[in-house]
Amino acid sequence: MKTLLSCEFNMDTGCVELRYSDDSMISINCTAVEDEVANSRFQRSELDWLIYNDPLSYAELILNGDPEKYLRTVTEIPQLDSD
């Protein structure tokens, strides 16, 4: 059984990288994910927050979750005043 050794965002590649004890690695291209699942700058902002503050949760969401459902749940779009 392989063990997760590290999970971090690599600013040079724009990827969240997971490294395992068997020397394997998973690299998640964050730009490609945002292009595929985010429909607004507000949704991109939610994903960016995860990337920078909790890359492991981001990786789990992308690999095992439903990112569209997550974004529908957490994204708040400010309403403009019509006054």
C-alpha positions in Angstrom: 0.0 0.0 0.0 1.4 3.4 -1.0 1.4 6.2 1.5 1.0 9.9 0.7 4.2 11.7 1.5 3.4 15.2 0.4 0.7 17.3 -1.3 1.5 20.9 -2.3 0.9 23.5 -5.0 3.8 24.0 -7.3 3.6 27.6 -8.5 6.1 27.0 -11.3 3.8 24.4 -13.0 0.4 25.6 -11.8 -0.3 22.0 -10.5 -1.2 20.4 -7.2 1.3 17.6 -6.8 0.8 14.5 -4.6 3.9 12.3 -4.0 3.6 8.8 -2.7 6.0 6.4 -0.9 6.4 4.2 -4.0 8.0 7.2 -5.9 4.8 7.7 -7.9 3.3 11.2 -8.3 -0.1 12.6 -9.3 0.0 16.1 -10.8 -3.3 18.0 -11.1 -3.3 20.9 -13.7 -5.3 23.5 -11.8 -5.8 25.8 -14.9 -7.3 22.9 -16.8 -9.6 22.0 -13.9 -10.8 25.6 -13.6 -11.4 25.8 -17.3 -13.5 22.6 -17.1 -15.6 23.2 -14.0 -15.6 26.9 -13.0 -18.2 29.0 -14.8 -17.4 32.4 -13.1 -14.6 34.3 -11.4 -16.4 33.6 -8.1 -16.1 29.8 -8.6 -12.5 30.2 -9.7 -11.8 32.2 -6.6 -13.3 29.3 -4.4 -11.0 26.8 -6.2 -8.0 29.1 -5.8 -8.6 29.4 -2.1 -8.4 25.7 -1.7 -5.3 25.4 -3.9 -3.3 27.9 -1.8 -4.8 27.1 1.7 -5.6 23.4 1.6 -4.1 21.6 -1.4 -4.9 18.2 0.0 -8.7 19.0 0.2 -8.5 20.4 -3.4 -6.8 17.2 -4.6 -9.4 15.0 -2.8 -12.2 17.1 -4.3 -10.9 16.8 -7.8 -9.9 13.1 -7.6 -12.8 11.7 -5.5 -15.5 14.4 -5.3 -17.9 16.4 -7.4 -16.3 19.8 -7.9 -19.4 21.2 -9.8 -21.7 20.3 -6.8 -19.1 21.7 -4.4 -18.9 25.0 -6.3 -22.7 25.3 -6.5 -22.8 24.9 -2.7 -20.1 27.2 -1.6 -20.0 30.0 -4.2 -21.6 33.3 -3.2 -22.3 35.7 -6.0 -22.7 39.3 -4.7 -25.9 41.0 -5.8 -25.6 44.5 -7.2 -27.8 47.2 -5.7 -30.4 48.5 -8.1 -30.9 51.8 -6.2 
